Amino acid sequence: MKRHMAAAELARDSRFNRVTVEETLLEPRQRNAESQLHETKQQAPDAARSLMHGIFTGEIQALEGAGRTCWDFDTGTGPDEVPFELKLDMARQSWDEARHVEISIKLNSHMGTNIGEFGERALLFEAACNADPVLRLTGVNRALEGLAIDVFNTMRDFGEAMSDPVLFFCEDWMLADEVTHVKMGSDWLRTLTKGDRPRLDRALDFQRAVDKVFSFGGTRSEEPEAPIHLARDFRRLAGFTDGEIDEIVDLASEAFAEARAS
């Protein structure tokens, strides 16, 4: 099997509709859906269905990304190698993500959404294709799995507000897994960069870039009216410091200002 597969080679069946970030921004239904989650009850179901479909495709890519990390790197201590224990953690994460895919398929059906109704963005898998295992960990386990903490926490609250115990329970269950995945990324980041400050700085810079792209134009924040709430308490459990969380809030503010300026 090929190592370090490119994102363009990612296989899907005919049900899926791959879209670029640019196409997403130009498609009004998908562009507006994420910003409506906390508006009227008439708007919220479509917004929630779009977000749930995005969670589903993200879980597939997270499964693929964790599995690729188990395969792409040799076992060792070099810059292009990873410890065997890290591969065990990625195997554990793959098992979790496979379960999340199954749960998300059922939740999409529960919410009246068909696979492929909304587009699939491949940015998560693109981050999982980084040739540096440390950058891969920060891009996926710290930035994107960190986003999953925020999204699952938001969807769990939405399920409670809509008196939907199925949505609430499923999101609460997956949220616990995501905290574990981010904590693994936080721990391995510090382990693999111990004594190598330049490599740590490169990894954190990559994480900031991914976090900014996935701030949804600054709509992920701690503001009460934000469509996606930044889950500060859960991020602390996952190994983020308050300073790192504050930096994510600042990145979202920058993205919001840039989106308004454009």
C-alpha positions as CSV (number, residue, x, y, z in Angstrom):
1,M,0.0,0.0,0.0
2,K,1.3,3.5,-0.9
3,R,2.7,5.7,1.8
4,H,2.0,9.4,2.1
5,M,-1.1,9.4,-0.2
6,A,-2.1,12.8,-1.6
7,A,-5.5,14.3,-0.6
8,A,-6.5,14.3,-4.3
9,E,-6.3,10.5,-4.2
10,L,-8.9,10.2,-1.5
11,A,-11.6,7.7,-2.7
12,R,-15.3,8.2,-2.4
13,D,-18.4,6.6,-3.9
14,S,-21.0,8.3,-6.1
15,R,-23.0,9.5,-3.1
16,F,-20.4,12.0,-2.1
17,N,-20.0,15.5,-3.4
18,R,-16.5,16.9,-3.0
19,V,-16.2,20.7,-2.8
20,T,-13.4,23.1,-2.4
21,V,-13.4,25.8,0.3
22,E,-13.9,28.4,-2.4
23,E,-17.0,26.6,-3.7
24,T,-18.4,26.3,-0.2
25,L,-18.1,30.1,0.3
26,L,-19.9,30.7,-2.9
27,E,-22.8,28.2,-2.2
28,P,-25.4,30.2,-0.2
29,R,-27.2,27.2,1.4
30,Q,-24.1,25.8,2.9
31,R,-22.4,29.1,3.6
32,N,-25.4,30.4,5.6
33,A,-26.3,27.2,7.4
34,E,-23.5,27.3,10.0
35,S,-24.3,30.8,11.0
36,Q,-27.9,30.1,11.7
37,L,-27.6,27.5,14.4
38,H,-28.6,29.8,17.2
39,E,-31.3,31.8,15.3
40,T,-34.9,30.8,14.8
41,K,-36.2,27.3,15.1
42,Q,-37.2,27.4,11.5
43,Q,-33.7,28.0,10.4
44,A,-31.9,25.9,13.0
45,P,-32.8,22.4,11.7
46,D,-31.2,23.1,8.3
47,A,-28.2,24.5,9.9
48,A,-27.9,21.6,12.3
49,R,-28.3,19.1,9.4
50,S,-25.5,20.8,7.5
51,L,-23.2,20.8,10.5
52,M,-24.1,17.1,11.2
53,H,-23.2,16.2,7.7
54,G,-19.9,18.0,8.0
55,I,-19.3,16.1,11.2
56,F,-19.9,12.8,9.4
57,T,-17.5,13.6,6.6
58,G,-15.0,14.9,9.1
59,E,-15.2,11.6,11.0
60,I,-14.4,9.6,7.9
61,Q,-11.4,11.8,7.2
62,A,-10.3,11.6,10.8
63,L,-10.4,7.8,10.6
64,E,-8.4,7.8,7.4
65,G,-5.9,10.3,8.8
66,A,-5.2,8.4,12.0
67,G,-5.0,5.1,10.0
68,R,-2.5,6.7,7.6
69,T,-0.3,7.8,10.5
70,C,-0.1,4.2,11.6
71,W,1.1,3.3,8.1
72,D,3.0,6.2,6.7
73,F,5.9,6.4,9.2
74,D,8.5,3.9,10.3
75,T,8.9,3.1,14.0
76,G,11.9,5.0,15.5
77,T,13.1,8.3,16.9
78,G,14.1,10.1,13.8
79,P,12.4,13.2,12.3
80,D,10.5,11.0,9.8
81,E,9.8,8.2,12.3
82,V,7.4,7.8,15.2
83,P,7.5,5.8,18.4
84,F,5.5,2.5,18.4
85,E,3.4,3.8,21.3
86,L,2.2,6.7,19.1
87,K,1.1,4.2,16.5
88,L,-0.9,2.4,19.2
89,D,-2.6,5.7,20.1
90,M,-3.4,6.3,16.4
91,A,-4.8,2.8,16.2
92,R,-7.0,3.5,19.2
93,Q,-8.1,6.7,17.6
94,S,-9.0,4.9,14.3
95,W,-11.2,2.6,16.3
96,D,-12.9,5.5,17.9
97,E,-13.4,7.3,14.6
98,A,-14.9,4.2,13.0
99,R,-17.5,4.2,15.8
100,H,-18.1,7.9,15.3
101,V,-18.7,7.4,11.6
102,E,-21.4,4.8,12.4
103,I,-23.0,7.1,15.0
104,S,-22.9,10.0,12.6
105,I,-24.6,8.0,9.8
106,K,-27.4,7.2,12.2
107,L,-27.6,10.8,13.4
108,N,-27.8,12.1,9.8
109,S,-30.7,9.7,9.2
110,H,-32.3,10.7,12.5
111,M,-32.1,14.4,11.4
112,G,-33.5,13.7,7.9
113,T,-30.2,14.1,6.0
114,N,-28.9,11.9,3.2
115,I,-25.3,11.2,2.6
116,G,-24.1,13.7,-0.1
117,E,-26.9,16.2,0.5
118,F,-24.2,18.7,1.5
119,G,-20.7,18.9,0.1
120,E,-17.5,17.4,1.6
121,R,-14.5,19.5,2.2
122,A,-11.2,17.5,2.4
123,L,-9.2,20.0,4.5
124,L,-9.0,17.6,7.5
125,F,-7.4,14.9,5.4
126,E,-5.1,17.4,3.7
127,A,-3.8,18.3,7.2
128,A,-3.4,14.5,7.8
129,C,-1.1,14.3,4.8
130,N,1.7,16.4,6.2
131,A,5.0,14.6,5.8
132,D,6.2,15.7,9.3
133,P,4.5,13.6,12.0
134,V,4.7,16.4,14.5
135,L,2.9,18.8,12.1
136,R,0.4,16.1,11.4
137,L,-0.4,15.8,15.1
138,T,-0.8,19.5,15.6
139,G,-2.9,20.0,12.5
140,V,-5.2,17.1,13.1
141,N,-5.2,16.2,16.8
142,R,-4.7,19.7,18.2
143,A,-6.4,22.0,15.7
144,L,-9.1,19.9,14.0
145,E,-9.9,17.5,16.8
146,G,-9.9,20.6,19.0
147,L,-12.5,22.1,16.7
148,A,-14.5,18.8,17.1
149,I,-14.6,19.5,20.8
150,D,-16.2,22.8,20.1
151,V,-18.6,21.5,17.5
152,F,-19.7,18.5,19.6
153,N,-20.2,20.6,22.6
154,T,-22.3,23.0,20.5
155,M,-24.4,20.2,19.0
156,R,-24.9,18.6,22.4
157,D,-26.3,21.9,23.7
158,F,-28.4,22.2,20.6
159,G,-29.8,18.7,21.2
160,E,-30.7,19.7,24.8
161,A,-32.4,23.0,23.5
162,M,-34.4,21.0,21.0
163,S,-35.4,18.4,23.5
164,D,-33.7,15.7,21.4
165,P,-32.2,13.1,23.8
166,V,-30.8,11.0,20.9
167,L,-28.7,13.9,19.6
168,F,-27.7,15.0,23.1
169,F,-26.5,11.5,24.1
170,C,-24.6,10.8,20.9
171,E,-22.8,14.1,20.9
172,D,-22.0,13.8,24.6
173,W,-20.5,10.3,24.0
174,M,-18.4,11.5,21.1
175,L,-17.2,14.6,22.9
176,A,-15.5,12.5,25.5
177,D,-13.6,10.6,22.8
178,E,-12.5,13.9,21.2
179,V,-11.1,15.2,24.5
180,T,-9.0,12.0,24.6
181,H,-7.8,12.5,21.0
182,V,-6.7,16.1,21.6
183,K,-5.0,15.1,24.8
184,M,-3.0,12.5,22.9
185,G,-1.9,15.1,20.4
186,S,-1.0,17.6,23.2
187,D,1.1,14.9,25.0
188,W,2.9,13.6,21.9
189,L,3.6,17.2,20.6
190,R,5.5,17.9,23.8
191,T,7.2,14.5,23.8
192,L,8.4,14.6,20.2
193,T,9.6,18.2,20.3
194,K,11.4,17.9,23.7
195,G,14.7,19.8,23.4
196,D,13.9,20.9,19.8
197,R,12.3,24.4,20.1
198,P,12.5,25.2,16.3
199,R,10.4,22.1,15.5
200,L,7.9,22.9,18.3
201,D,7.6,26.5,16.9
202,R,7.0,25.2,13.3
203,A,4.3,22.8,14.6
204,L,2.5,25.5,16.6
205,D,2.7,27.9,13.6
206,F,1.0,25.1,11.5
207,Q,-1.6,24.6,14.2
208,R,-2.4,28.4,14.2
209,A,-2.8,28.4,10.4
210,V,-5.2,25.4,10.6
211,D,-7.1,26.9,13.5
212,K,-7.5,30.2,11.6
213,V,-8.9,28.5,8.5
214,F,-11.3,26.5,10.6
215,S,-12.6,29.4,12.6
216,F,-15.4,29.7,10.1
217,G,-14.7,33.3,9.4
218,G,-14.5,34.0,13.1
219,T,-17.9,32.6,13.9
220,R,-16.4,30.1,16.4
221,S,-15.9,32.1,19.6
222,E,-16.9,32.5,23.3
223,E,-19.6,35.0,22.5
224,P,-23.1,33.8,23.6
225,E,-24.5,34.4,20.1
226,A,-21.7,32.5,18.3
227,P,-22.9,29.6,16.1
228,I,-20.0,27.4,17.5
229,H,-18.9,28.0,21.1
230,L,-15.3,27.5,22.0
231,A,-15.4,24.9,24.8
232,R,-12.7,26.3,27.1
233,D,-13.2,23.8,30.0
234,F,-13.0,20.7,27.7
235,R,-10.0,22.2,25.9
236,R,-8.2,22.5,29.3
237,L,-8.9,18.8,29.9
238,A,-7.4,18.1,26.5
239,G,-4.1,19.7,27.4
240,F,-4.6,23.3,26.2
241,T,-3.3,26.1,28.4
242,D,-5.4,29.2,29.0
243,G,-2.8,31.2,26.9
244,E,-3.3,28.8,24.0
245,I,-7.1,29.0,24.2
246,D,-6.8,32.9,24.3
247,E,-4.7,32.7,21.2
248,I,-7.5,30.7,19.4
249,V,-10.0,33.4,20.4
250,D,-7.7,36.0,19.0
251,L,-7.2,34.1,15.7
252,A,-11.0,33.9,15.3
253,S,-11.3,37.6,15.8
254,E,-8.6,38.2,13.1
255,A,-10.5,35.8,10.7
256,F,-13.8,37.7,11.5
257,A,-12.2,41.0,10.7
258,E,-10.7,39.7,7.5
259,A,-14.0,38.2,6.4
260,R,-15.8,41.5,6.9
261,A,-13.1,43.4,5.1
262,S,-13.5,41.1,2.1
